Amino acid sequence: MSASFRRRPDIDERVEQYVSISLQQDDALGLREIGRYNRLAKRLWAIQDALRDMDGDERKALLKLLDHANFQVRLNAALATLAIAPQRARRVLEAIASSKHGPQNGNAGMALLHLDRGIFRPT
């Protein structure tokens, strides 16, 4: 059994957790529970860091989420994958920013502004 086959279930599980946490964030935003939203963000960042630190930078597993039906899932995935797929992730951010779906449209717009000004540098 190859190492990549053994790792795949762990990666898939992390992606499922990522979606679940993103959906919980969307719920928290709707209820204006900013503290909960921020606590969930820390969990998302931990997953992103774990995927990045895997051999071969497994954040690429989040690329499939760029087409997810939920705006928060797409926003989080786009922000997480800017370093590995900058053009594709930016297109998703631009689409969200130009949508009327708030608050994600505002968050995407700010991310683009920070990217363009060099304030935000994806790693």
N, C-alpha and C positions, 0 to 999 in steps of 0.2 A: 504494500500500500504506500503510495507516494505521500510525502510530507504535505503537499498542497491539498491532497484529498482529505487528510486528517484535519487540516486547519479549516476547511470550508464550513463545517457546521458551526464552529465558533464565530466565524465571520458572519454567517447568515443570522445567527442568534443576536449578534451585536447590531446588525442592521434592523432586525425586528424590534429590538429595544429602542433603537434610534427613532423609528417610526412611532412607536408607542409614546415615547417621551415627547416627541414633537406634537402629537395629537393632544397630549395632556397640556402642553404649553398653549396650544390653540384654545383649549377649554379655559385655561387660566386667564388668557387675554380677554375672552368673552365675558368672564366674570369679574374682570379687573382685579385679579389676584396677582399683583406684581411680585410679591415675595415668593409665592409658589412658582411663578414663571421663572424667576431668577434661580431658585433652587434646582429647578428642572434643567436650566441652562448649564449648570455645573455638571450635572450628570451627562448631558450631551457632549460637553467638552471632554469629559473623561473617556467617553466612547471614541470620539474623534482622535484623541491622543493615543489610545490603545491601538486603533486601526493604523494610524500613521507609523507607530513604532514597530509594527509587524514587518517582517521581511518583505520587501517589495512595496511598502506603503499601501496598505489595503483600504485606504479611503476610497479607492476606485470602486469598491463595492457600493458606495453611496451614490454613484453616478446614476444608477437606475431610479433613484428617488427624484431626480430632476423632472420626471414626468408624472409624479404622484398627483392625485386629484386634490390633495389638501395644500393650501397655500403655505402654511407654516412648515410642513414637511419639505416642500420644494425650496422655500427660503433657507431653511437650515442646511439642506443638502448643497445648495448653491454656495453658501458661505463656506461650508466645510471642504468643498472641492475646488475652490478658486486656485489653489496652488498647483493642482495636478491637471485640471482641465479649464484653464482660465477663460478661453473664449466661450465654451459651452456654458459654464457657470455664469458668466457675465450676461449672456443672452437671456438666461432664466431670470436673473436679477432685473434686467431691463424690462422683461415682460411683466414681472410682478409689480415693478415700480410704476409702469404705465397702466396697470389695472386699477379698478376702483375698489379693490378688496383691501380694506384697511383693518388693522394697522400694518399688515405685512407690506403694503405698497410703500408706506412711509419708511419702514425699516430697510427695504430694498433700495429705495432712493438715497437714503443716508449712507448705506454701504457703498453705493456707486460714487457718491460725492467724495467719501473718504478714500476710496480707491484712486479716483482721479487726482485728488490733491496729495496723494502719497502718505496720508495719515494712517491708512490701513494697508499693510503689506502682508499678503497671505504667505504662510510658511507651511 
